[in-house]
Amino acid sequence: QAQLVESGGGLVQTGGSLNLSCTASGITFNDYVFGWYRQAPGKQRILVAGYNDGGKENWAGSVKGRFFISRDAAKNTVYLQMSRLTPEDTAVYFCNARIPYTRTTFWGQGTQVTVSS
């Protein structure tokens, strides 16, 4: 069964850093492109950083230069390195996997990131 498990969330002070991990199981890792999304209370889920169908990286404007996505196929894991965090980055962060140019997609359960002022 396909599954994504996020980890690494937590509480951090403004200006701090966190590294999130998303480990995939039950899939052929290299068949998928991955993305990190976040959802703040009362707001829609939005893309933070990810790969498009062509494998090119995309970032939300608010995180460009602060957040970096990477992947390690040997570990079936995608990472999100976050730095210079602000309270506006507080949200539940979700990992997404999808097969390019198809509707096949699934989500992890999310991990909470809280940035205190």
C-alpha positions as CSV (number, residue, x, y, z in Angstrom):
1,Q,0.0,0.0,0.0
2,A,1.3,3.4,-1.0
3,Q,2.2,5.6,2.0
4,L,4.0,8.8,2.8
5,V,5.2,9.5,6.3
6,E,6.3,13.0,7.2
7,S,8.5,13.8,10.2
8,G,10.6,16.6,11.5
9,G,8.0,19.2,12.4
10,G,8.0,21.0,15.7
11,L,8.2,24.3,17.5
12,V,11.0,26.7,16.6
13,Q,11.7,30.4,17.3
14,T,11.6,33.0,14.6
15,G,14.8,32.9,12.6
16,G,15.3,29.2,13.3
17,S,15.5,26.2,11.0
18,L,13.8,22.9,10.6
19,N,14.3,19.9,8.3
20,L,11.3,17.9,7.3
21,S,11.5,14.4,5.8
22,C,8.9,12.5,3.8
23,T,9.6,8.7,3.4
24,A,7.7,6.8,0.8
25,S,6.8,3.2,0.9
26,G,4.7,0.9,-1.4
27,I,5.7,2.8,-4.5
28,T,8.4,2.9,-7.2
29,F,10.0,6.1,-5.9
30,N,11.4,7.3,-9.2
31,D,8.0,7.0,-11.0
32,Y,6.8,10.0,-8.9
33,V,7.4,13.7,-8.5
34,F,7.1,15.1,-5.0
35,G,6.1,18.3,-3.4
36,W,5.7,19.9,0.0
37,Y,2.5,21.8,0.7
38,R,1.3,23.6,3.8
39,Q,-2.0,24.6,5.2
40,A,-2.4,27.3,7.9
41,P,-5.6,27.5,10.0
42,G,-8.5,28.8,8.0
43,K,-6.5,28.9,4.7
44,Q,-6.1,26.7,1.7
45,R,-3.4,24.2,1.2
46,I,-0.7,25.7,-1.0
47,L,2.4,24.5,-2.7
48,V,5.6,25.4,-0.8
49,A,8.2,23.6,-2.9
50,G,8.1,20.8,-5.3
51,Y,8.9,19.3,-8.7
52,N,6.7,19.9,-11.7
53,D,5.9,17.2,-14.3
54,G,9.2,17.9,-16.1
55,G,11.2,17.5,-12.9
56,K,11.9,21.2,-12.5
57,E,11.8,22.7,-9.0
58,N,9.1,25.2,-8.1
59,W,8.8,27.3,-4.9
60,A,6.2,29.6,-3.4
61,G,7.5,33.2,-3.6
62,S,7.4,33.6,0.1
63,V,9.9,30.8,0.7
64,K,12.3,31.1,-2.2
65,G,15.8,31.4,-0.9
66,R,14.8,30.1,2.5
67,F,13.4,26.6,1.7
68,F,15.0,23.9,-0.3
69,I,13.6,20.6,-1.5
70,S,15.8,17.6,-2.2
71,R,15.3,13.9,-2.7
72,D,17.3,10.7,-2.0
73,A,16.0,7.8,-4.1
74,A,18.2,5.4,-2.2
75,K,16.3,6.2,1.0
76,N,12.9,6.8,-0.7
77,T,12.9,10.1,1.0
78,V,12.2,13.7,0.1
79,Y,13.4,16.5,2.3
80,L,12.4,20.1,3.0
81,Q,15.1,22.3,4.5
82,M,13.6,25.4,6.0
83,S,15.6,28.3,7.3
84,R,14.9,31.9,8.6
85,L,11.5,30.8,9.7
86,T,8.9,33.3,10.6
87,P,5.5,33.0,12.3
88,E,3.9,33.2,8.8
89,D,5.4,29.8,8.1
90,T,3.3,28.2,10.9
91,A,1.2,25.5,9.3
92,V,0.7,21.8,8.8
93,Y,3.1,20.7,6.2
94,F,2.1,17.9,3.8
95,C,4.1,15.7,1.5
96,N,2.5,14.9,-1.9
97,A,3.5,12.3,-4.5
98,R,2.1,12.1,-8.0
99,I,2.9,10.3,-11.2
100,P,3.6,13.0,-13.8
101,Y,0.9,13.7,-16.4
102,T,-1.6,11.5,-14.6
103,R,-4.1,12.0,-11.8
104,T,-2.4,9.5,-9.6
105,T,-1.6,11.3,-6.4
106,F,-1.6,10.8,-2.7
107,W,-0.7,12.6,0.5
108,G,1.0,12.1,3.8
109,Q,-0.7,12.8,7.1
110,G,1.0,16.1,7.7
111,T,3.4,17.4,10.3
112,Q,2.9,20.5,12.3
113,V,5.4,23.4,12.1
114,T,5.0,26.2,14.6
115,V,7.2,29.3,14.6
116,S,7.0,31.4,17.7
117,S,7.6,35.1,17.7
